Amino acid sequence: MRGGGPLNQRVTTVARREFLARVRSRWFLFSTLVVPVLFLGAMILPAVLVDRSIDDPKPVFVIDNAGNDIADRLIEALRANEIPAEFLVDRVGPTAGDLLDVESLRGRIAAGEELADAEKPAAWLYLPANLIEEGTAILVEDRDTGPVLRRRISSTLQEVVTSVRLERAGVGAVTIEEVLRPTSVSVEPLSAEDGPAGLRQALGFVFAMALYVMFIVYGQMIARGVLEEKTSDIVEILISSVRPWEMMLGKILGIGAVGLTQVAIWGVVITVAAAFGLAGAAPALAQLGLDISGAAVPWDLILWSIVYFITGYLLYSGVFAAAGALVTSEQDVQQVLIPALMPIILPILVLPAAMQTPDATWVVAMSLFPFFSPILMPMRIAASHVPLWQSALAVVLLLSATLALAWAAGRIYRVGILMKGKRPNLPELVRWLRHG
Amino acid sequence: MNEPVIRLQGIEKRFASTRAVEDLSFELPRGSICGLLGPNGAGKTTTLRIILDIVGPDAGTVEVFGRPVDHETRMRIGYLPEERGMYQRMRVAEHLAFFGELKGVRRSEALSRARSWLERLELGDRADDRVETLSKGMQQKVQFIATVLHKPDLLILDEPFSGLDPINVDLLRDIVLERQRDGATVLFSTHMIEDAEKICERVCMIAGARKVLDGSIRDVKRSGGHQHLVVAYEGDPGFLDDSSIVTATDHGQWVEIRLAPGADPQTVLRRALETGVRIDRFELAEPSLREIFLERVGRRPRTGGNGEEA
């Protein structure tokens, strides 16, 4: 057991200590249990809130200057259009010719005039006299009516106005119904196992974000662990027993194992939660445009994400270990971490744009680049059909970059861990790399 | 068989503009116990770190167990650094087992050794407490255990007794001597010369980055060529102002007198009695290490030494 191999007894001893010290901590228990709850909550809560916002009665009064029974037809259509019954849509007027424009409406409301005898309206829908010709109505809001209601009002009004125009053109009622029958595009993947495309894309986004957070959390854990050993002078004893690279590798492997353990626990928790609870959330998710019925477990995405988590972690860990070795105080950590975090943050900044065009040249190029691939490639695998050679090439490039970086990080680490006082400047750093 | 455990030759080390170690050559025979003496900032810690290859020397060679320091040799060394770091949140026994394991001791064996050591150092009931709950002195003892747990052939201790009460100093000193009787070689640094005088066979004195002298204490004490007197008296110290006395160092309760070569102690005694001084103690003595050290270091400019052998 006294061998000098990369996984010798000293490396595993250090790794086990790092692993146990963290897994036994309160932090681990907390984050392992709380994150899945937050994760599921973040997915379901918005949908539930949207639902609730519709249930909350918000009276909207229609001020009709357009005539043609448009207000009546609109209210009728809205009620037919799944607007909950408590939701008040009613009509005021045309009471008088003086309700001609929005400005005078605003004035009268401001003056405290009761334009409706029911409870205080949330908004007034003003239908101008030239509505049919110009096609513009105005929703004057006192309280926020929310995007769902606005979209409903807008689309229903569109239907009503269109049918009035068709009537004017002499089209019969039956034909109008025929003309207005909705058309929709249903998106389906080529291969049936892929499940609904929208869900996969959303999962890709969630996975990319999760990887991003994990890289940052575990990376900082490495940097802080190295710093702790420096500031508490443990490093002086360690170094008399363990080679610097063994210390670094042991620490990286131990903390990485913490990460994998956590991911495994989350995987089990989420799977169990999905089996019992997620089905109940399906209607809420559907409100957000996510149809999870018939969704299969995206094994390819999960497996690739684990591959990119491990390789990406190994790449970034060297950066963070070197960063921790470079500083001598907690305050300095933040300064050094900012440049270390840049390559992790950049792919997150481009993520929304990249998701729209997952196969654009710039996205493909970025997703092959070692520092960006661990985050961008899982997103692409989810959002598109990435050729195997691309995802494999990204891993090969990642591993090559990891080896190069480990060499540099090892040298910085070796000199840095025993250094006290001032942080080295760039020329000094280069000297460490050359002579370290 | 008799080759030295540690051999330093022409070691030089600079940090930026300061010289930490200058032209240091030094050998430590197997089985000996040697004190590395010197004032604060003399370069003791740097010398120890160079022996352990924690820092590399700018020039010179280091051999431990007859070869350059490598991992195999480090496994046979127990090192107690001056700055004592511990994983504050680990449990005491696990902390010890971890460092024992890093030195190649099997985990179960390391754990049982840790517990019996803790027992011996009166920390048995704290084995499962977190390190952070221990007092500073207790932590120092735990760290000392970590140094000897793997039964090293060479102990390198940097200021091992500083900050401990006399009972614990004796406790640790007994363990050090016990290790030495079992065949281990011991090198420890201290700025408390009296500590070293009590337990060392050998000393190496450095000051201002340079070695002042080294060798067995017997040789060191003989090398001066001067006779020393220890005199305790009551009365006027005027008798000390005499051409046969080179220096008179006041130790408080007594005075250590270094006689000029060829001077007769009896003349000193006669002169003292003539001046009416009452003599409580008058003995021919070996010079104390402190006296030798002051003679070599204190009475000349700190960096002005020429590194002569004692």
Boltz contact constraints between the chains, C-beta under 6 A:
constraints:
  - contact:
      token1: [A, 10]
      token2: [B, 102]
      max_distance: 6.0
  - contact:
      token1: [A, 13]
      token2: [B, 101]
      max_distance: 6.0
  - contact:
      token1: [A, 13]
      token2: [B, 102]
      max_distance: 6.0
  - contact:
      token1: [A, 17]
      token2: [B, 98]
      max_distance: 6.0
  - contact:
      token1: [A, 232]
      token2: [B, 85]
      max_distance: 6.0
  - contact:
      token1: [A, 233]
      token2: [B, 83]
      max_distance: 6.0
  - contact:
      token1: [A, 233]
      token2: [B, 85]
      max_distance: 6.0
  - contact:
      token1: [A, 234]
      token2: [B, 85]
      max_distance: 6.0
  - contact:
      token1: [A, 236]
      token2: [B, 81]
      max_distance: 6.0
  - contact:
      token1: [A, 236]
      token2: [B, 83]
      max_distance: 6.0
  - contact:
      token1: [A, 237]
      token2: [B, 81]
      max_distance: 6.0
  - contact:
      token1: [A, 239]
      token2: [B, 54]
      max_distance: 6.0
  - contact:
      token1: [A, 240]
      token2: [B, 52]
      max_distance: 6.0
  - contact:
      token1: [A, 240]
      token2: [B, 79]
      max_distance: 6.0
  - contact:
      token1: [A, 241]
      token2: [B, 102]
      max_distance: 6.0
  - contact:
      token1: [A, 241]
      token2: [B, 103]
      max_distance: 6.0
  - contact:
      token1: [A, 242]
      token2: [B, 102]
      max_distance: 6.0
